[in-house]
């Protein structure tokens, strides 16, 4: 906040060039992606034997996701376990689901990276740092 306050004049004077098409498109993708991740968590929970309606799962996922901004990094998981326990889902099943989801995200991200690797070119900024 101190840095923001100290550089406020630079921020105000900066020539902001916002492409509203891309801003809107990225926001829509963010919302769709978040919903798909939440439904994916519910699918994992169902595969482990927990039963939540999709609407209820979305509510639990997004309410507890706000806890990621609280220091400690565990409150999102603790919140899911607590709210699912109130819905009658065993703690062990919910705990397993909140551990499996990030593992699947890492695996899927790695696979996407590997699949996209052949399409990278030497002219991309990242690849220039790899070649002598």
SVG drawing of the C-alpha trace seen along z (x, -y; Angstrom):
<svg xmlns="http://www.w3.org/2000/svg" viewBox="-29 -12 54 56">
<polyline fill="none" stroke="black" stroke-width="0.4" points="0.0,0.0 2.9,-2.3 4.5,-1.7 1.1,-2.3 0.6,-5.5 4.2,-6.7 3.8,-6.0 0.2,-7.2 1.2,-10.0 2.9,-7.6 -0.3,-5.4 -2.5,-8.4 -0.3,-9.7 0.1,-6.3 -1.5,-5.9 -3.9,-3.0 -4.8,-1.2 -7.5,1.3 -8.9,3.7 -12.4,4.2 -13.0,7.2 -10.1,9.1 -10.9,7.9 -14.5,9.2 -13.3,12.4 -10.8,13.2 -13.3,12.4 -15.8,14.9 -13.1,17.5 -12.2,16.9 -15.8,17.5 -16.3,20.6 -12.9,22.0 -13.8,21.5 -17.1,23.1 -15.6,26.1 -13.0,26.5 -15.7,26.4 -17.8,29.0 -14.6,31.1 -14.2,31.0 -17.8,32.2 -17.2,35.0 -14.1,36.1 -16.3,36.0 -19.0,38.0 -16.4,40.6 -15.3,40.9 -18.9,41.5 -20.0,38.0 -23.2,36.7 -23.8,33.0 -26.1,31.3 -24.2,29.3 -25.7,26.0 -24.8,26.8 -21.3,27.9 -20.7,24.6 -21.9,22.6 -19.5,24.5 -16.6,24.3 -16.9,20.6 -17.6,19.6 -14.6,21.6 -12.5,20.4 -12.6,16.9 -10.6,18.3 -7.5,18.6 -6.9,14.9 -6.6,15.6 -3.1,16.3 -2.4,20.0 -3.2,21.7 -5.4,24.4 -8.6,22.5 -10.1,23.3 -9.6,27.0 -10.8,26.8 -13.9,24.9 -14.8,27.5 -14.4,30.3 -16.5,28.4 -19.3,27.5 -19.4,30.9 -19.6,32.5 -22.6,30.3 -24.1,31.9 -23.5,35.4 -20.4,36.2 -17.7,38.0 -14.6,36.0 -12.3,38.5 -14.0,38.3 -14.0,34.6 -10.4,34.5 -9.4,36.8 -11.2,34.7 -9.5,31.5 -6.1,33.3 -6.9,35.0 -8.1,31.8 -4.8,29.8 -2.9,33.0 -5.1,33.4 -4.6,29.7 -0.8,30.1 -1.0,33.3 -3.3,31.7 -1.2,28.5 1.9,30.6 0.2,32.5 -1.0,29.3 2.5,28.0 3.9,31.1 1.2,31.2 1.9,27.6 5.7,27.8 6.0,28.9 4.1,25.7 6.5,23.3 8.8,21.5 12.2,20.1 10.8,16.6 8.7,16.7 10.1,14.6 10.5,17.6 12.2,19.7 14.8,17.0 16.1,17.4 16.6,21.2 18.6,21.0 22.2,19.7"/>
</svg>
